[in-house]
Amino acid sequence: MTADELKKLLRLEPHPCEGGWFIQTWRAEETFPKAALPARYSADRAAGTAIYYLLEPHTFSELHRLASDEIFHFYLGDPVEMLQLLPDGSARTVILGQNISSDMHVQLHVPKYVWQGSRLLPGGSFALLGCTVSPGFDYADYESGKRESLTQKYPQAAEAIRRLTMTD
């Protein structure tokens, strides 16, 4: 299986914000009304959403954060490195992949307000991931990371931030 075959079979499109390729596969019919949600939400939200997400060597998922928790699922391909920048000023790198005995994750929780961005590990050809969000994803909740401000807050991760941001 190649990245191009997956794009065709799964009808993936370029992601309009963060890079890579995606398609929404599920949006819950049930919604949470704004009045029942925490104040960080500006409108009603679906109870949950899910996507397929594809990375290739020339793509990356830019550093961004959401107002909702996310669960990433690793389906196939080569390992993916995810940088997480936490609200307390710390940073961590985790690997999504199939080699669980080598501390890779096939499922990974990213809490709300944690900056996260991903790329294939060097030498990889593609990775197919999934992402489930609850309450459901809405572009109103998406915040792109700015290189300069993130580097100031997380100087220990400056090189990774540079690789995972478009510009400042």
HUDA-V492627 format. One record per residue. N is the residue number from 0. RES is the residue in one small letter. SS is DSSP state (@ for helix, = for strand, . for the rest). PSI is psi in whole degrees, -180 to 180 (* if undefined). D_LAST is the distance of its C-alpha to the last C-alpha in Angstrom with 2 decimals. Layout:
n-><N & N>
res-><RES & RES>
ss-><SS & SS>
psi-><PSI & PSI>
d_last-><D_LAST & D_LAST>
This chain:
n-><0 & 1 & 2 & 3 & 4 & 5 & 6 & 7 & 8 & 9 & 10 & 11 & 12 & 13 & 14 & 15 & 16 & 17 & 18 & 19 & 20 & 21 & 22 & 23 & 24 & 25 & 26 & 27 & 28 & 29 & 30 & 31 & 32 & 33 & 34 & 35 & 36 & 37 & 38 & 39 & 40 & 41 & 42 & 43 & 44 & 45 & 46 & 47 & 48 & 49 & 50 & 51 & 52 & 53 & 54 & 55 & 56 & 57 & 58 & 59 & 60 & 61 & 62 & 63 & 64 & 65 & 66 & 67 & 68 & 69 & 70 & 71 & 72 & 73 & 74 & 75 & 76 & 77 & 78 & 79 & 80 & 81 & 82 & 83 & 84 & 85 & 86 & 87 & 88 & 89 & 90 & 91 & 92 & 93 & 94 & 95 & 96 & 97 & 98 & 99 & 100 & 101 & 102 & 103 & 104 & 105 & 106 & 107 & 108 & 109 & 110 & 111 & 112 & 113 & 114 & 115 & 116 & 117 & 118 & 119 & 120 & 121 & 122 & 123 & 124 & 125 & 126 & 127 & 128 & 129 & 130 & 131 & 132 & 133 & 134 & 135 & 136 & 137 & 138 & 139 & 140 & 141 & 142 & 143 & 144 & 145 & 146 & 147 & 148 & 149 & 150 & 151 & 152 & 153 & 154 & 155 & 156 & 157 & 158 & 159 & 160 & 161 & 162 & 163 & 164 & 165 & 166 & 167>
res-><m & t & a & d & e & l & k & k & l & l & r & l & e & p & h & p & c & e & g & g & w & f & i & q & t & w & r & a & e & e & t & f & p & k & a & a & l & p & a & r & y & s & a & d & r & a & a & g & t & a & i & y & y & l & l & e & p & h & t & f & s & e & l & h & r & l & a & s & d & e & i & f & h & f & y & l & g & d & p & v & e & m & l & q & l & l & p & d & g & s & a & r & t & v & i & l & g & q & n & i & s & s & d & m & h & v & q & l & h & v & p & k & y & v & w & q & g & s & r & l & l & p & g & g & s & f & a & l & l & g & c & t & v & s & p & g & f & d & y & a & d & y & e & s & g & k & r & e & s & l & t & q & k & y & p & q & a & a & e & a & i & r & r & l & t & m & t & d>
ss-><. & . & @ & @ & @ & @ & @ & @ & @ & @ & . & . & = & = & . & . & . & . & . & . & = & = & = & = & = & = & = & . & . & . & = & = & . & @ & @ & @ & . & . & . & . & . & . & . & . & = & = & . & . & = & = & = & = & = & = & = & = & . & . & . & . & = & = & = & = & = & . & . & . & = & = & = & = & = & = & = & = & = & . & . & = & = & = & = & = & = & . & . & . & . & . & = & = & = & = & = & = & . & . & . & @ & @ & @ & . & . & = & . & = & = & = & = & . & . & . & . & = & = & = & = & = & = & . & . & . & . & . & = & = & = & = & = & = & = & = & = & . & . & . & . & @ & @ & @ & . & = & = & . & . & @ & @ & @ & @ & @ & @ & @ & . & @ & @ & @ & @ & @ & @ & @ & @ & @ & . & . & . & . & .>
psi-><136 & 167 & -42 & -38 & -42 & -42 & -43 & -49 & -39 & 0 & 44 & 146 & 158 & 136 & 130 & -15 & -54 & -7 & 173 & -168 & 147 & 167 & 138 & 128 & -16 & 138 & 120 & 141 & -33 & 144 & 153 & 124 & 149 & -41 & -24 & -6 & 158 & 158 & -19 & -13 & 134 & -10 & 179 & 154 & 145 & 151 & -31 & 160 & 161 & 147 & 160 & 147 & 128 & 132 & 144 & 170 & -33 & 8 & 164 & 161 & 113 & 154 & 128 & 167 & 157 & 164 & -5 & 158 & 150 & 147 & 120 & 144 & 130 & 123 & -57 & 166 & -150 & 158 & 149 & 134 & 126 & 126 & 131 & 129 & 114 & 153 & -26 & 3 & -4 & 163 & 149 & 153 & 131 & 155 & 127 & 129 & 180 & -15 & 77 & -35 & -13 & 30 & 23 & 156 & 132 & -14 & 137 & 130 & 132 & 111 & 155 & 148 & 10 & 124 & 135 & 144 & 154 & 156 & 158 & 147 & 148 & 137 & -12 & 154 & -31 & 163 & 134 & 121 & 168 & 158 & 127 & 134 & 137 & 131 & 160 & 153 & 141 & 138 & -22 & -22 & -1 & 129 & 118 & 140 & 139 & 126 & -52 & -48 & -37 & -39 & -36 & -41 & -30 & 64 & -27 & -15 & 22 & -45 & -43 & -38 & -43 & -42 & -24 & 20 & 148 & -60 & -175 & *>
d_last-><35.81 & 32.80 & 29.36 & 30.61 & 33.73 & 31.85 & 29.66 & 32.94 & 35.00 & 32.54 & 31.28 & 27.63 & 25.02 & 21.36 & 19.31 & 17.68 & 14.59 & 14.07 & 15.74 & 19.27 & 22.47 & 24.19 & 27.07 & 28.13 & 31.55 & 32.62 & 32.15 & 34.81 & 37.27 & 37.48 & 35.01 & 34.42 & 34.82 & 32.22 & 34.99 & 35.44 & 31.79 & 29.89 & 28.29 & 24.74 & 25.78 & 25.98 & 28.62 & 31.00 & 29.74 & 31.52 & 33.08 & 31.08 & 29.30 & 28.98 & 27.22 & 27.52 & 24.32 & 24.36 & 22.20 & 22.96 & 22.06 & 19.53 & 17.81 & 16.09 & 15.47 & 11.80 & 11.52 & 12.85 & 15.73 & 18.80 & 21.51 & 24.12 & 25.25 & 24.84 & 27.29 & 26.34 & 29.26 & 29.52 & 31.93 & 32.11 & 30.73 & 29.00 & 27.36 & 23.80 & 21.73 & 19.92 & 17.71 & 18.33 & 16.82 & 19.55 & 19.77 & 21.98 & 19.34 & 20.83 & 19.49 & 21.63 & 21.74 & 24.32 & 25.76 & 26.90 & 29.93 & 33.70 & 34.85 & 35.42 & 37.64 & 34.71 & 32.64 & 30.76 & 30.35 & 31.61 & 30.53 & 27.79 & 27.01 & 23.49 & 24.08 & 22.41 & 19.30 & 18.68 & 15.22 & 16.16 & 15.14 & 17.68 & 18.73 & 22.18 & 23.70 & 24.22 & 27.28 & 27.09 & 27.75 & 26.78 & 26.78 & 27.91 & 26.89 & 27.65 & 26.01 & 28.08 & 26.73 & 28.93 & 29.01 & 27.85 & 24.35 & 23.21 & 19.92 & 20.15 & 19.57 & 16.39 & 13.14 & 9.92 & 8.21 & 4.87 & 4.85 & 5.92 & 8.20 & 9.53 & 10.31 & 12.07 & 14.03 & 14.79 & 15.21 & 17.91 & 15.62 & 12.98 & 14.09 & 14.25 & 10.78 & 9.60 & 12.12 & 11.22 & 7.60 & 7.04 & 3.75 & 0.00>
